[in-house]
Amino acid sequence: MSRAIAVIGGTGPAGMGLALRWVRAGETVIIGSRDAPRAEQTAEGIRKRVGANAQVSGMENSAACAASDLLVLTVPFEGQAALLKQLKPAIRPGSVLIDATVPLAASIGGRASRTIGVWQGSAAQQTAEFVPKGVSVAAAFQNVSADVLNGDEDVDCDVVVCSDDPNATQVAMDLAAKIRRVRAIDGGKLENARIVEQITALLIGLNIRHKGHGGIRITGLPDAAYKTAPASR
């Protein structure tokens, strides 16, 4: 994948972890943040961990959107709609936006181990309503532990990708497969994202109860259903 990956909200745990994994895989990553110096500070932290060859930079969110047509949204749900409204003029036509947002009750002062209802059906479907016409949205990465992503061990988790656009599905699956031991699976239409988002709340509850960092594995499908990096096979 030759184009840069702009991680919007990339200074948070999930965004930082995904950025770290993709930089380790040799991808070019732009960390987006409301605060450009904070974005560059996060990028510098990744460079120190990965090494001198790390292709990572930090920018304010709007600049990050303008610099790439491949966006990954990793912000808390309560700020999702307002941020997308703000960024709409900066999002390039024809972009693919991959949404990792989960509408957790904790975002509005409730319990993290449950989701809240979203009028559109899911956080990803809400995103699809706010992006400019012609921008494709996929939902992915909701079930991957941020703690694991920010560590050094391989990620033992499948990533279910949901989208109404086959190209966006493929782009998101390719990105997921860049992360060692992750398997990407086509989860069907974007409306299925609501189910995947709810699994995150279940995982949070399990991880609190059992003091772990659990993910999900989907078993029993034909080998062709799983996309993995060649080195992971």
Secondary structure, DSSP 8 states (H G I E B T S, - for coil): --S-EEEETTTSHHHHHHHHHHHHTT--EEEEESSHHHHHHHHHHHHHHH-TT--EEEEEHHHHHHH-SEEEE---HHHHHHHHHHHGGGS-TT-EEEE----BGGGGTS-TTSB---TTSSHHHHHHHHS-TT-EEEE--TTS-HHHHTSSS----EEEEEES-HHHHHHHHHHHHTSTT-EEEE--SGGGHHHHHHHHHHHHHHHHHHTS-------SS-GGGEE--GGG-
